[in-house]
Amino acid sequence: MFLNGNDLRIVSLLDRKRRLGHLIQRAGVESLHYSEPFTNGLGLFAECEERSLEGVIAKHANSIYRSGPSSAWINVKCPTHRRVQ
């Protein structure tokens, strides 16, 4: 996880995503879709509900990169999701 010789493992998730977005845009790569980070929990749940998702896997915005299991990751269930039988 290096960019131009800089170690990005110590950079926050939001900053890493911002840098990735700039790289994708500059490269003009159309086969990749960059998603803006959700910083509004209610907006995230509205999106989950609209897409009929069970939930999302989320990571704390200011967390640094760490391989292996981490408490920075959380599983967030959509409160209105109903399993289709």
C-alpha positions as CSV (number, residue, x, y, z in Angstrom):
1,M,0.0,0.0,0.0
2,F,2.3,2.6,-1.3
3,L,1.7,5.5,-3.7
4,N,4.7,7.5,-5.1
5,G,6.9,6.0,-2.4
6,N,4.5,7.0,0.4
7,D,3.3,4.4,2.9
8,L,-0.5,4.6,2.9
9,R,-0.9,2.1,5.7
10,I,-0.7,4.9,8.2
11,V,-3.2,7.1,6.4
12,S,-6.9,7.2,7.3
13,L,-9.4,5.3,5.3
14,L,-11.1,8.5,4.0
15,D,-7.7,9.9,2.8
16,R,-6.9,6.6,1.1
17,K,-10.3,6.6,-0.7
18,R,-9.8,10.2,-1.7
19,R,-6.4,9.4,-3.2
20,L,-7.8,6.3,-5.0
21,G,-10.6,8.4,-6.4
22,H,-8.1,10.9,-7.9
23,L,-6.0,8.1,-9.4
24,I,-9.1,6.5,-11.1
25,Q,-10.3,9.8,-12.4
26,R,-6.8,10.8,-13.7
27,A,-6.3,7.4,-15.4
28,G,-9.7,7.6,-17.0
29,V,-10.5,4.0,-16.1
30,E,-14.1,3.4,-17.0
31,S,-14.2,-0.2,-15.8
32,L,-13.9,0.9,-12.2
33,H,-16.6,2.7,-10.3
34,Y,-15.6,4.9,-7.4
35,S,-18.2,5.2,-4.7
36,E,-18.1,8.2,-2.4
37,P,-17.9,7.2,1.3
38,F,-21.1,7.3,3.3
39,T,-20.6,9.7,6.3
40,N,-24.3,9.8,7.1
41,G,-25.7,6.7,8.7
42,L,-29.3,7.6,7.9
43,G,-28.4,8.0,4.2
44,L,-26.6,4.7,4.3
45,F,-29.7,2.9,5.7
46,A,-31.9,4.6,3.1
47,E,-29.6,3.3,0.3
48,C,-29.7,-0.2,1.9
49,E,-33.5,-0.1,2.0
50,E,-33.8,1.2,-1.5
51,R,-31.6,-1.7,-2.8
52,S,-33.2,-4.3,-0.5
53,L,-29.9,-5.1,1.1
54,E,-29.6,-7.0,4.3
55,G,-26.9,-4.6,5.5
56,V,-23.3,-3.5,4.9
57,I,-19.8,-4.1,6.1
58,A,-18.4,-0.8,7.3
59,K,-15.1,0.5,8.5
60,H,-14.4,3.5,10.8
61,A,-13.5,6.5,8.6
62,N,-10.3,7.4,10.5
63,S,-8.9,3.9,10.8
64,I,-5.5,3.0,9.3
65,Y,-4.8,0.0,7.2
66,R,-4.1,-3.2,9.2
67,S,-4.0,-6.7,7.8
68,G,-6.0,-9.4,9.6
69,P,-9.1,-9.1,11.8
70,S,-9.7,-5.6,13.3
71,S,-12.3,-3.9,15.4
72,A,-12.3,-1.1,12.8
73,W,-14.7,-3.3,10.7
74,I,-18.3,-3.6,11.7
75,N,-21.3,-5.5,10.2
76,V,-24.3,-3.2,10.1
77,K,-27.7,-4.8,9.5
78,C,-30.5,-2.8,7.8
79,P,-33.2,-2.5,10.4
80,T,-36.1,-2.7,7.9
81,H,-34.7,-5.6,5.9
82,R,-37.0,-8.6,5.6
83,R,-35.7,-11.9,4.4
84,V,-37.5,-13.2,1.3
85,Q,-38.7,-16.8,1.9
